Structures are given as C-alpha cells and as structure tokens.
Amino acid sequence: MPVNQTINTPIAYLPFEMMDKSVSRYRRSDLYSFLVKLFREEIAGQLCTEYFIGTNREGYTAFWQVDIDGNVRQCKIIQYLQDGHRKKATG
C-alpha cells in the first residue's frame, strides 16, 4: 500500500517594492474615487492604506494580500467603474 508523502516546497513571495509602488498610487483608481464619494478623502485613503489597496498601470484596483509576517503573498486585480461596481468581462 503506497504511503502519502508531504513535499515541502518553499513559499514564493512577491517583491514588497511592487506592492509599495502600487499602494502609493491608490488615488488613481475608480474605486478610490467612489470611496471618496461615500465617505470623505481622509477615510478613503485610510481604507486603502489599511487594506493594502493600490492601482496597477492601467488604473485597475489592486488588492494586495500580505501575511502576518509582512510577506506579500499575492495580488488580485479588479477593474471598477466610477459608480463603484466591478466591470464585468464581456465576450
């Protein structure tokens, strides 16, 4: 009978600088503009900082996932419209 073996592979992290650059541009995203309309600029900025919300080159919102040790695990990119809704892919 075969024995199940666990293979420990090292965890890959994204460069912190990549996240830092993206998070510093959060004001460029449509999600941020929507949050400012809902709340005010100070709170919208605080939310983006606290939840590691940034912007990619195209202006889409980047949600960075950071573990408890401060390692950047992954990033999810979502395009938002100015009304705060996600833009659905067509096709």
C-alpha positions as CSV (number, residue, x, y, z in Angstrom):
1,M,0.0,0.0,0.0
2,P,1.5,3.4,-1.0
3,V,2.3,5.9,1.7
4,N,1.2,9.5,1.2
5,Q,4.2,11.8,1.4
6,T,4.2,15.5,2.1
7,I,6.5,17.5,-0.1
8,N,7.5,20.9,1.5
9,T,8.1,23.4,-1.2
10,P,9.3,26.9,-0.3
11,I,6.7,29.6,-0.4
12,A,7.2,32.2,-3.1
13,Y,6.6,35.9,-2.2
14,L,6.1,38.9,-4.4
15,P,8.6,41.8,-4.0
16,F,7.5,44.3,-1.4
17,E,8.6,47.2,-3.7
18,M,6.0,46.1,-6.2
19,M,3.2,46.4,-3.7
20,D,4.6,49.6,-2.2
21,K,4.6,51.3,-5.6
22,S,1.1,50.2,-6.4
23,V,-0.3,51.2,-3.0
24,S,1.3,54.7,-3.3
25,R,-0.9,55.2,-6.5
26,Y,-4.3,54.2,-4.9
27,R,-5.7,57.7,-5.8
28,R,-5.7,56.8,-9.5
29,S,-8.3,54.0,-9.2
30,D,-12.1,54.4,-9.8
31,L,-12.7,52.5,-6.6
32,Y,-10.9,55.2,-4.6
33,S,-13.0,57.9,-6.3
34,F,-16.1,56.0,-5.4
35,L,-15.0,55.6,-1.7
36,V,-14.3,59.4,-1.6
37,K,-18.0,60.0,-2.7
38,L,-19.2,57.6,0.0
39,F,-17.1,58.8,2.8
40,R,-14.5,61.6,2.6
41,E,-11.0,61.7,1.2
42,E,-9.3,61.1,4.6
43,I,-11.3,57.9,5.3
44,A,-11.0,56.6,1.7
45,G,-7.2,57.0,1.9
46,Q,-7.1,55.3,5.3
47,L,-9.1,52.3,4.0
48,C,-6.8,52.0,1.0
49,T,-3.7,52.1,3.3
50,E,-5.1,49.7,5.9
51,Y,-6.3,47.1,3.4
52,F,-3.3,47.4,1.0
53,I,-5.4,48.7,-1.9
54,G,-3.4,50.0,-4.8
55,T,-3.6,50.7,-8.5
56,N,-1.9,49.0,-11.4
57,R,-0.6,50.7,-14.6
58,E,-3.9,50.6,-16.3
59,G,-5.7,52.2,-13.3
60,Y,-7.4,49.0,-12.2
61,T,-7.7,48.3,-8.4
62,A,-5.1,46.0,-6.9
63,F,-5.9,44.1,-3.7
64,W,-2.6,43.0,-2.1
65,Q,-2.6,40.1,0.3
66,V,0.0,40.3,3.0
67,D,0.6,37.6,5.6
68,I,1.0,38.2,9.3
69,D,4.8,38.4,8.9
70,G,4.5,41.2,6.3
71,N,5.3,39.0,3.3
72,V,3.4,39.8,0.1
73,R,1.6,36.6,-1.0
74,Q,-0.4,37.7,-4.0
75,C,-2.4,40.4,-5.7
76,K,-5.9,40.4,-7.2
77,I,-6.6,43.0,-9.9
78,I,-10.2,44.1,-10.4
79,Q,-11.5,46.9,-12.7
80,Y,-14.1,49.1,-11.1
81,L,-16.4,51.6,-12.7
82,Q,-16.8,55.1,-11.3
83,D,-20.1,54.1,-9.7
84,G,-18.3,51.5,-7.5
85,H,-19.4,48.4,-9.4
86,R,-16.9,45.9,-10.9
87,K,-16.6,45.9,-14.6
88,K,-17.7,42.5,-15.9
89,A,-15.8,40.9,-18.7
90,T,-17.8,40.6,-21.9
91,G,-17.4,38.0,-24.5
